[in-house]
Amino acid sequence: MESRFQKTYLEKNLRNLALIAMVNIGLVGCEVTPPETLESTLIPESTRKAYESKMAEAEKCTLSLNEIADTRQNKLFTVNGHSIAPENVNAWLESTLNKLHVGATDSAGGEVNVYLSKIFVNAIGKTLTTNVVLDVQHRQTPADTFTELQSFRGQSVTVYTPDTSNNVEVALKQAMHQAVRRIKTSYAHQCN
């Protein structure tokens, strides 16, 4: 015969297990949805076409890269034993900027200073969450002064396999791409 204490204890544990299961199901749902799809599905149907048009406009807008720097205090970080060298991170950021037309000499959208200020990488179970924060200053013409720093965040939620460091690289690149797209969207109205 179970005591009242045992019954209460079992009920609490079952509730906790149910809560953990719901959180895990939510995380699995997040990792299946790519960031690009998630970003557009959150926009109401009535304004989605305008949003997609603005994104296409932002992709075409060129920005001149005045300065790029890694301002993180700790530039070397490790994810489950896999170290990511700062020079690799900087090369990925430069590549992402170039792919999205930041760095062109003949720019319609003005000049930017881009500073990599933070990278957060969390590997929990089979989920890898990556956040990148870029601080940006903008000026329309060389005669203008640069604006105050504005932060842009990019995020990637992907499936994580602990025995390969490649998925950390892919996740970082996806998060950087999303952050740079947000920069481009923010300054697209400056393009002529």
C-alpha positions as CSV (number, residue, x, y, z in Angstrom):
1,M,0.0,0.0,0.0
2,E,1.4,3.4,-1.0
3,S,1.7,6.1,1.5
4,R,0.3,9.6,0.8
5,F,3.9,10.9,0.6
6,Q,4.8,8.4,-2.1
7,K,1.7,9.2,-4.1
8,T,2.4,13.0,-4.0
9,Y,6.1,12.3,-4.8
10,L,5.1,10.2,-7.9
11,E,2.6,12.8,-9.1
12,K,5.2,15.6,-8.9
13,N,7.7,13.5,-10.8
14,L,5.2,12.6,-13.5
15,R,4.3,16.3,-13.9
16,N,8.1,17.2,-14.2
17,L,8.6,14.4,-16.8
18,A,5.6,15.7,-18.8
19,L,7.0,19.2,-18.7
20,I,10.5,18.0,-19.8
21,A,8.9,16.0,-22.7
22,M,6.9,19.1,-23.8
23,V,10.1,21.3,-23.8
24,N,12.0,18.6,-25.8
25,I,9.2,18.4,-28.3
26,G,9.3,22.2,-28.7
27,L,13.1,22.1,-29.2
28,V,12.8,19.4,-31.9
29,G,10.2,21.6,-33.6
30,C,12.6,24.5,-33.5
31,E,15.5,22.6,-35.0
32,V,13.4,21.4,-37.9
33,T,12.4,24.9,-39.0
34,P,15.1,26.7,-40.8
35,P,15.7,30.4,-39.8
36,E,14.7,31.8,-43.2
37,T,11.3,30.1,-43.2
38,L,10.7,31.0,-39.5
39,E,11.5,34.6,-40.2
40,S,8.9,35.0,-42.9
41,T,6.2,32.8,-41.3
42,L,6.0,35.1,-38.4
43,I,5.0,38.0,-40.6
44,P,1.2,38.5,-41.2
45,E,-0.1,37.5,-44.6
46,S,-1.3,41.1,-45.3
47,T,2.3,42.5,-45.0
48,R,4.3,39.5,-46.2
49,K,4.7,40.6,-49.8
50,A,5.9,44.0,-48.7
51,Y,8.4,42.3,-46.4
52,E,9.7,40.0,-49.2
53,S,10.0,43.0,-51.5
54,K,12.0,44.9,-48.8
55,M,14.3,41.8,-48.3
56,A,14.9,41.6,-52.1
57,E,15.7,45.4,-52.1
58,A,18.1,44.9,-49.2
59,E,19.9,42.1,-51.0
60,K,20.6,44.4,-53.9
61,C,21.7,47.4,-51.8
62,T,25.5,47.7,-51.6
63,L,27.3,49.0,-48.6
64,S,30.9,50.0,-48.4
65,L,32.8,48.4,-45.6
66,N,34.9,51.1,-43.8
67,E,36.1,49.0,-40.9
68,I,35.7,45.4,-39.6
69,A,36.9,44.3,-36.2
70,D,36.5,41.5,-33.7
71,T,35.9,43.3,-30.4
72,R,35.2,40.2,-28.3
73,Q,37.2,40.0,-25.1
74,N,37.7,36.2,-25.4
75,K,38.3,35.5,-29.1
76,L,39.0,31.8,-28.7
77,F,36.1,29.6,-27.7
78,T,35.5,25.8,-27.5
79,V,32.3,23.8,-28.0
80,N,32.5,20.3,-26.5
81,G,36.2,20.1,-27.1
82,H,36.2,21.6,-30.6
83,S,38.1,25.0,-30.6
84,I,37.2,27.6,-33.1
85,A,40.1,29.9,-34.0
86,P,39.5,33.7,-34.2
87,E,41.0,33.9,-37.7
88,N,38.4,31.4,-38.9
89,V,35.5,33.4,-37.4
90,N,36.8,36.6,-38.9
91,A,37.2,34.9,-42.4
92,W,33.6,33.6,-42.2
93,L,32.3,37.1,-41.2
94,E,34.2,38.7,-44.1
95,S,32.9,36.1,-46.5
96,T,29.3,36.6,-45.3
97,L,29.6,40.4,-45.7
98,N,31.0,39.9,-49.3
99,K,28.2,37.5,-50.3
100,L,25.6,40.0,-49.1
101,H,27.3,42.9,-50.9
102,V,28.9,44.6,-47.9
103,G,32.4,45.7,-48.9
104,A,31.7,47.0,-52.4
105,T,33.7,50.0,-53.4
106,D,30.9,51.6,-55.4
107,S,28.1,51.6,-52.8
108,A,24.6,53.1,-53.0
109,G,23.8,52.6,-49.3
110,G,26.8,54.4,-47.7
111,E,29.5,53.1,-45.4
112,V,29.5,50.8,-42.4
113,N,31.8,49.8,-39.6
114,V,31.1,46.3,-38.5
115,Y,32.3,45.0,-35.1
116,L,31.8,41.4,-34.0
117,S,30.9,41.9,-30.3
118,K,29.5,38.5,-29.1
119,I,29.2,34.9,-30.0
120,F,27.1,32.5,-27.9
121,V,27.1,28.8,-28.6
122,N,25.1,26.3,-26.6
123,A,25.1,22.6,-27.3
124,I,22.3,20.9,-25.3
125,G,21.6,17.3,-26.2
126,K,21.1,17.3,-29.9
127,T,20.3,21.0,-30.3
128,L,23.0,23.6,-31.1
129,T,21.9,27.2,-30.6
130,T,24.2,29.9,-31.9
131,N,23.8,33.6,-31.5
132,V,26.0,36.3,-33.1
133,V,25.9,40.0,-32.3
134,L,27.3,42.6,-34.7
135,D,27.6,46.2,-33.7
136,V,27.3,48.6,-36.6
137,Q,27.9,52.2,-37.4
138,H,26.6,53.8,-40.6
139,R,27.2,57.0,-42.6
140,Q,25.6,57.9,-45.9
141,T,28.4,60.0,-47.3
142,P,32.1,60.5,-46.4
143,A,31.2,64.0,-45.2
144,D,28.7,62.6,-42.6
145,T,29.7,61.3,-39.2
146,F,29.1,57.7,-38.3
147,T,25.9,57.0,-36.3
148,E,25.9,55.5,-32.8
149,L,26.5,51.8,-32.5
150,Q,23.5,49.7,-33.3
151,S,23.4,46.0,-32.5
152,F,22.1,43.3,-34.9
153,R,21.7,39.7,-33.8
154,G,21.6,36.6,-35.9
155,Q,20.5,33.2,-34.6
156,S,20.8,29.6,-35.7
157,V,19.1,26.5,-34.1
158,T,20.3,23.3,-35.7
159,V,20.8,19.6,-34.9
160,Y,24.1,19.0,-33.1
161,T,26.4,15.9,-33.5
162,P,29.1,16.1,-30.8
163,D,31.7,14.1,-32.8
164,T,32.0,16.7,-35.6
165,S,33.0,20.4,-35.4
166,N,31.6,21.1,-38.9
167,N,28.1,21.7,-37.5
168,V,29.4,24.5,-35.2
169,E,31.0,26.2,-38.3
170,V,27.7,25.8,-40.3
171,A,25.7,27.2,-37.4
172,L,28.0,30.2,-36.9
173,K,27.8,31.0,-40.6
174,Q,24.0,30.8,-40.6
175,A,23.8,33.1,-37.6
176,M,26.2,35.6,-39.2
177,H,24.2,35.5,-42.5
178,Q,21.0,36.3,-40.6
179,A,22.7,39.2,-38.7
180,V,24.1,40.7,-41.9
181,R,20.7,40.4,-43.6
182,R,19.2,42.4,-40.7
183,I,21.9,45.1,-41.3
184,K,21.1,45.2,-45.0
185,T,17.3,45.5,-44.3
186,S,17.9,48.3,-41.8
187,Y,19.9,50.4,-44.3
188,A,18.0,49.4,-47.5
189,H,16.1,52.7,-47.4
190,Q,19.4,54.6,-47.8
191,C,19.9,53.1,-51.3
192,N,19.1,55.3,-54.2
